[in-house]
Amino acid sequence: MQTNNNKWFSHLIILILIISGGIYTGCENEEEIDSSIILKAFGPSPALRGGELRFIGSNLDKVTAVVFQGLTPGETVEVSEIEVVN
């Protein structure tokens, strides 16, 4: 009779370990929200002078200005008038 009780007790312990292991691995931290600005594409290329450029990416609503390389080395052009389109 004693061995039968030990058998059930050992099965119960194994079941508890399996369940607690599954619960423990299920409690991982939530994924962090990615707040980095990612530029996936822009165009048209080449753009005409005074034309409209479109930027596609993630978190671009945080962009306040875009800096382009000028015609000569070291020269830059900064555009801060940005129209946000959903």
DSSP file (Angstrom, degrees, kcal/mol; ACC not computed):
  #  RESIDUE AA STRUCTURE BP1 BP2  ACC     N-H-->O    O-->H-N    N-H-->O    O-->H-N    TCO  KAPPA ALPHA  PHI   PSI    X-CA   Y-CA   Z-CA
    1    1 A M     >        0   0    0      0, 0.0     4,-1.6     0, 0.0     5,-0.2   0.000 360.0 360.0 360.0 -36.3    0.0    0.0    0.0
    2    2 A Q  H  >  +     0   0    0      1,-0.2     4,-1.9     2,-0.2     5,-0.1   0.877 360.0  52.4 -63.7 -38.6    2.9    2.3    0.8
    3    3 A T  H  > S+     0   0    0      1,-0.2     4,-1.9     2,-0.2    -1,-0.2   0.841 105.7  54.9 -68.9 -32.6    4.4    2.1   -2.7
    4    4 A N  H  > S+     0   0    0      2,-0.2     4,-1.9     1,-0.2    -1,-0.2   0.891 108.5  48.3 -66.7 -39.9    1.0    2.9   -4.3
    5    5 A N  H  X S+     0   0    0     -4,-1.6     4,-2.4     1,-0.2    -2,-0.2   0.893 110.9  50.9 -66.2 -40.4    0.8    6.2   -2.3
    6    6 A N  H  X S+     0   0    0     -4,-1.9     4,-2.4     2,-0.2    -2,-0.2   0.870 107.7  54.0 -64.4 -36.3    4.4    7.0   -3.2
    7    7 A K  H  X S+     0   0    0     -4,-1.9     4,-2.1     2,-0.2    -2,-0.2   0.939 111.8  42.9 -64.1 -48.1    3.6    6.5   -6.9
    8    8 A W  H  X S+     0   0    0     -4,-1.9     4,-2.3     1,-0.2    -2,-0.2   0.888 113.7  52.4 -65.7 -39.1    0.6    8.9   -6.8
    9    9 A F  H  X S+     0   0    0     -4,-2.4     4,-2.2     2,-0.2    -2,-0.2   0.906 109.6  48.4 -64.1 -41.0    2.6   11.4   -4.8
   10   10 A S  H  X S+     0   0    0     -4,-2.4     4,-2.2     2,-0.2    -2,-0.2   0.886 111.3  50.4 -67.8 -37.8    5.5   11.3   -7.3
   11   11 A H  H  X S+     0   0    0     -4,-2.1     4,-2.3     2,-0.2    -2,-0.2   0.889 110.3  50.6 -64.7 -38.5    3.0   11.8  -10.2
   12   12 A L  H  X S+     0   0    0     -4,-2.3     4,-2.3     2,-0.2    -2,-0.2   0.905 110.0  49.3 -65.1 -42.4    1.5   14.8   -8.4
   13   13 A I  H  X S+     0   0    0     -4,-2.2     4,-2.3     2,-0.2    -2,-0.2   0.915 111.6  48.8 -63.5 -43.8    4.9   16.3   -7.8
   14   14 A I  H  X S+     0   0    0     -4,-2.2     4,-2.2     2,-0.2    -2,-0.2   0.912 111.4  50.2 -63.3 -42.4    5.8   15.9  -11.5
   15   15 A L  H  X S+     0   0    0     -4,-2.3     4,-2.4     1,-0.2    -2,-0.2   0.908 110.6  49.3 -62.4 -42.6    2.5   17.4  -12.6
   16   16 A I  H  X S+     0   0    0     -4,-2.3     4,-2.7     1,-0.2     5,-0.2   0.901 110.6  50.5 -64.4 -40.8    3.0   20.4  -10.3
   17   17 A L  H  X S+     0   0    0     -4,-2.3     4,-2.1     2,-0.2    -2,-0.2   0.896 111.1  48.6 -64.2 -40.1    6.5   21.0  -11.6
   18   18 A I  H  X S+     0   0    0     -4,-2.2     4,-2.0     2,-0.2    -2,-0.2   0.932 114.2  45.4 -65.8 -45.3    5.3   20.9  -15.2
   19   19 A I  H  X S+     0   0    0     -4,-2.4     4,-2.1     1,-0.2    -2,-0.2   0.925 114.2  47.7 -65.4 -44.9    2.5   23.3  -14.5
   20   20 A S  H  X S+     0   0    0     -4,-2.7     4,-2.3     1,-0.2    -1,-0.2   0.863 110.2  53.4 -66.7 -33.9    4.7   25.7  -12.6
   21   21 A G  H  X S+     0   0    0     -4,-2.1     4,-2.0    -5,-0.2    -1,-0.2   0.893 109.4  48.7 -65.0 -39.6    7.3   25.6  -15.3
   22   22 A G  H  X S+     0   0    0     -4,-2.0     4,-1.1     2,-0.2    -2,-0.2   0.876 112.6  47.7 -67.4 -38.1    4.7   26.5  -17.9
   23   23 A I  H  < S+     0   0    0     -4,-2.1     4,-0.4     2,-0.2    -2,-0.2   0.901 110.7  51.9 -68.7 -40.4    3.5   29.4  -15.8
   24   24 A Y  H >< S+     0   0    0     -4,-2.3     3,-1.0     1,-0.2    -2,-0.2   0.904 110.8  46.1 -64.6 -42.4    7.0   30.7  -15.1
   25   25 A T  H 3< S+     0   0    0     -4,-2.0     3,-0.4     1,-0.2    -1,-0.2   0.732 106.7  60.6 -74.3 -20.0    8.0   30.7  -18.8
   26   26 A G  T 3< S+     0   0    0     -4,-1.1     2,-0.3     1,-0.2    -1,-0.2   0.546  88.6  75.5 -81.0  -6.5    4.7   32.4  -19.7
   27   27 A C    <   +     0   0    0     -3,-1.0    -1,-0.2    -4,-0.4     2,-0.1  -0.267  64.6 145.9-101.7  46.5    5.5   35.4  -17.5
   28   28 A E        -     0   0    0     -3,-0.4     3,-0.1    -2,-0.3    -3,-0.0  -0.405  57.8 -88.9 -78.1 160.1    8.1   37.1  -19.8
   29   29 A N        -     0   0    0      1,-0.1    -1,-0.1    -2,-0.1     3,-0.1  -0.337  48.5-101.1 -65.4 148.9    8.3   40.9  -19.9
   30   30 A E        -     0   0    0      1,-0.1    -1,-0.1    -3,-0.1     2,-0.1  -0.359  48.0 -90.2 -67.6 152.6    6.2   42.7  -22.4
   31   31 A E        -     0   0    0      1,-0.1     2,-0.2    -3,-0.1    -1,-0.1  -0.372  44.4-112.7 -64.7 140.7    7.9   43.7  -25.6
   32   32 A E        -     0   0    0     -3,-0.1     2,-0.5     1,-0.1    -1,-0.1  -0.506  31.3-110.6 -73.3 142.2    9.4   47.2  -25.5
   33   33 A I        -     0   0    0     -2,-0.2     2,-0.7     1,-0.1    -1,-0.1  -0.621  28.2-131.0 -76.2 124.8    7.7   49.7  -27.7
   34   34 A D        +     0   0    0     -2,-0.5    -1,-0.1     1,-0.1    -3,-0.0  -0.678  33.2 170.2 -80.7 112.6   10.1   50.7  -30.5
   35   35 A S        +     0   0    0     -2,-0.7     2,-0.2     2,-0.1    -1,-0.1   0.198  33.6 122.1-108.4  14.5   10.2   54.5  -30.6
   36   36 A S        -     0   0    0      1,-0.1     2,-0.5     2,-0.0    22,-0.0  -0.490  67.6-114.1 -79.2 150.6   13.1   54.9  -33.0
   37   37 A I        -     0   0    0     -2,-0.2     2,-0.5    23,-0.1    22,-0.2  -0.726  34.7-171.2 -86.2 124.9   12.5   56.8  -36.3
   38   38 A I  E     -A   58   0A   0     20,-2.1    20,-2.3    -2,-0.5     2,-0.6  -0.973  12.5-157.8-124.3 121.2   12.9   54.5  -39.3
   39   39 A L  E     +A   57   0A   0     -2,-0.5    18,-0.3    18,-0.2     3,-0.1  -0.877  16.3 171.6 -96.7 117.5   13.0   55.7  -42.9
   40   40 A K  E     -     0   0A   0     16,-2.7     2,-0.3    -2,-0.6    17,-0.2   0.827  62.1 -13.8 -95.1 -38.0   12.0   52.9  -45.3
   41   41 A A  E     -A   56   0A   0     15,-2.1    15,-3.2     2,-0.0    -1,-0.3  -0.990  52.6-172.9-160.4 156.6   11.7   54.8  -48.6
   42   42 A F  E     -A   55   0A   0     -2,-0.3    13,-0.2    13,-0.2     3,-0.1  -0.980  29.4 -16.6-148.9 158.6   11.5   58.3  -50.1
   43   43 A G  E     -A   54   0A   0     11,-1.7    11,-3.1    -2,-0.3     2,-0.2  -0.973  56.1 -72.4 173.8 178.4   10.9   59.7  -53.5
   44   44 A P        -     0   0    0      0, 0.0    -1,-0.2     0, 0.0     3,-0.0   0.484  65.7-136.7 -77.9 158.8   10.5   60.4  -56.3
   45   45 A S  S    S+     0   0    0      1,-0.3     2,-0.1    -2,-0.2     3,-0.0  -0.978  87.8  29.7-131.9 119.7   14.1   60.3  -57.3
   46   46 A P  S    S-     0   0    0      0, 0.0     2,-0.3     0, 0.0    -1,-0.3   0.497  90.8-158.5 -80.3 148.5   15.3   62.5  -58.9
   47   47 A A        -     0   0    0     -2,-0.1     2,-0.1     4,-0.1     6,-0.1  -0.729  15.5-119.9 -94.9 144.0   12.9   65.2  -57.7
   48   48 A L    >   -     0   0    0     -2,-0.3     3,-2.5     1,-0.1     2,-0.1  -0.479  42.4 -86.4 -77.5 153.2   12.2   68.3  -59.6
   49   49 A R  T 3  S+     0   0    0      1,-0.3    -1,-0.1    -2,-0.1     3,-0.1  -0.412 118.9  12.3 -60.8 128.7   13.1   71.7  -58.1
   50   50 A G  T 3  S+     0   0    0      1,-0.2    -1,-0.3    -2,-0.1    -2,-0.0   0.463 103.1 133.1  81.4   1.3   10.1   72.8  -56.0
   51   51 A G    <   -     0   0    0     -3,-2.5     2,-0.5     1,-0.1    -1,-0.2  -0.128  60.8 -98.1 -77.6 178.8    8.6   69.3  -56.3
   52   52 A E        -     0   0    0     -3,-0.1     2,-0.4     2,-0.0    -4,-0.1  -0.860  29.0-158.8-105.3 130.5    7.1   67.2  -53.5
   53   53 A L        -     0   0    0     -2,-0.5     2,-0.4    -6,-0.1    -8,-0.0  -0.846   6.4-152.7-103.4 143.8    9.1   64.5  -51.8
   54   54 A R  E     -A   43   0A   0    -11,-3.1   -11,-1.7    -2,-0.4     2,-0.4  -0.960   4.4-160.4-118.7 136.1    7.3   61.7  -49.9
   55   55 A F  E     -A   42   0A   0     -2,-0.4     2,-0.4   -13,-0.2   -13,-0.2  -0.951   3.6-166.5-116.2 133.4    8.9   59.8  -47.0
   56   56 A I  E     +A   41   0A   0    -15,-3.2   -16,-2.7    -2,-0.4   -15,-2.1  -0.977  37.1  91.6-121.2 130.9    7.6   56.4  -45.8
   57   57 A G  E     -A   39   0A   0     -2,-0.4     2,-0.4   -18,-0.3     3,-0.2  -0.966  67.6 -59.6 176.9-162.8    8.6   54.9  -42.5
   58   58 A S  E    S+A   38   0A   0    -20,-2.3   -20,-2.1    -2,-0.3    -2,-0.0  -0.888 104.5   2.6-113.7 141.3    7.9   54.5  -38.8
   59   59 A N  S >  S+     0   0    0     -2,-0.4     3,-1.3   -22,-0.2    -1,-0.2   0.784  75.1 145.5  59.2  32.3    7.5   57.2  -36.2
   60   60 A L  G >   +     0   0    0      1,-0.3     3,-1.4    -3,-0.2    -1,-0.1   0.597  54.0  80.9 -75.4  -9.2    8.0   59.9  -38.7
   61   61 A D  G 3  S+     0   0    0      1,-0.3    -1,-0.3    23,-0.0    -2,-0.1   0.664  86.0  60.5 -68.3 -13.6    5.6   62.1  -36.8
   62   62 A K  G <  S+     0   0    0     -3,-1.3     2,-0.3     2,-0.0    -1,-0.3   0.530  79.9 106.5 -88.0  -7.5    8.6   62.9  -34.5
   63   63 A V    <   +     0   0    0     -3,-1.4     3,-0.1     1,-0.2    19,-0.1  -0.581  40.3 176.3 -77.4 129.9   10.6   64.4  -37.3
   64   64 A T        +     0   0    0      1,-0.3     2,-0.3    -2,-0.3    -1,-0.2   0.664  66.0   5.3-104.9 -23.3   10.9   68.2  -37.1
   65   65 A A        -     0   0    0     16,-0.1     2,-0.4     2,-0.0    -1,-0.3  -0.990  57.8-141.8-158.5 155.1   13.3   68.9  -40.1
   66   66 A V  E     -B   79   0B   0     13,-2.6    13,-3.1    -2,-0.3     2,-0.5  -0.985  15.2-152.2-122.7 132.7   15.1   67.1  -42.9
   67   67 A V  E     -B   78   0B   0     -2,-0.4     2,-0.3    11,-0.2    11,-0.2  -0.918  12.6-169.0-110.1 124.0   18.6   68.0  -43.9
   68   68 A F  E     -B   77   0B   0      9,-3.5     9,-2.7    -2,-0.5     2,-0.3  -0.793  28.2-107.6-108.4 152.3   19.7   67.4  -47.5
   69   69 A Q  E     -B   76   0B   0     -2,-0.3     7,-0.3     7,-0.2    -1,-0.0  -0.595  38.4-134.4 -75.4 137.7   23.2   67.5  -49.0
   70   70 A G        -     0   0    0      5,-4.0     4,-0.1     2,-0.3    -1,-0.1  -0.059  27.9 -91.7 -81.9-172.6   23.7   70.6  -51.1
   71   71 A L  S    S+     0   0    0      2,-0.1    -1,-0.1     5,-0.1    -2,-0.0   0.829 109.5  50.7 -73.4 -32.4   25.3   70.8  -54.6
   72   72 A T  S >  S-     0   0    0      1,-0.1     3,-1.9     4,-0.0    -2,-0.3  -0.754 103.7 -87.9-105.2 154.3   28.8   71.6  -53.2
   73   73 A P  T 3  S+     0   0    0      0, 0.0     3,-0.1     0, 0.0    -2,-0.1  -0.346 113.8  17.7 -60.6 134.9   30.6   69.6  -50.5
   74   74 A G  T 3  S+     0   0    0      1,-0.3     2,-0.4    -4,-0.1    -3,-0.1   0.270  96.9 118.2  88.0 -11.6   29.8   70.8  -47.0
   75   75 A E    <   -     0   0    0     -3,-1.9    -5,-4.0    -5,-0.1     2,-0.3  -0.740  41.3-177.1 -90.6 135.5   26.7   72.6  -48.1
   76   76 A T  E     -B   69   0B   0     -2,-0.4     2,-0.4    -7,-0.3    -7,-0.2  -0.926  19.4-149.0-130.4 156.3   23.3   71.5  -46.7
   77   77 A V  E     -B   68   0B   0     -9,-2.7    -9,-3.5    -2,-0.3     2,-0.5  -0.995  13.6-156.5-125.0 124.7   19.7   72.4  -47.1
   78   78 A E  E     -B   67   0B   0     -2,-0.4     2,-0.5   -11,-0.2   -11,-0.2  -0.893   4.0-165.4-106.9 128.1   17.3   72.1  -44.2
   79   79 A V  E     +B   66   0B   0    -13,-3.1   -13,-2.6    -2,-0.5    -2,-0.0  -0.954  18.7 162.5-112.8 120.9   13.6   71.7  -44.8
   80   80 A S        +     0   0    0     -2,-0.5     2,-1.2   -15,-0.2    -1,-0.1   0.445  50.3  94.6-116.7  -3.9   11.3   72.2  -41.7
   81   81 A E        +     0   0    0      2,-0.0     2,-0.5     0, 0.0    -1,-0.1  -0.752  57.0 170.7 -89.2  95.4    8.0   72.8  -43.4
   82   82 A I        -     0   0    0     -2,-1.2     2,-0.6   -18,-0.1    -2,-0.0  -0.920  25.9-154.4-115.2 128.6    6.6   69.2  -43.3
   83   83 A E        -     0   0    0     -2,-0.5     2,-0.5     2,-0.0    -2,-0.0  -0.906  16.8-143.3-101.5 121.2    3.1   68.2  -44.2
   84   84 A V        -     0   0    0     -2,-0.6     2,-0.4   -23,-0.0   -23,-0.0  -0.744  18.5-175.0 -89.3 124.6    2.0   65.0  -42.3
   85   85 A V              0   0    0     -2,-0.5    -2,-0.0     1,-0.1     0, 0.0  -0.977 360.0 360.0-119.5 131.5   -0.2   62.7  -44.4
   86   86 A N              0   0    0     -2,-0.4    -1,-0.1     0, 0.0    -2,-0.0   0.483 360.0 360.0 -76.6 360.0   -1.6   59.6  -42.8
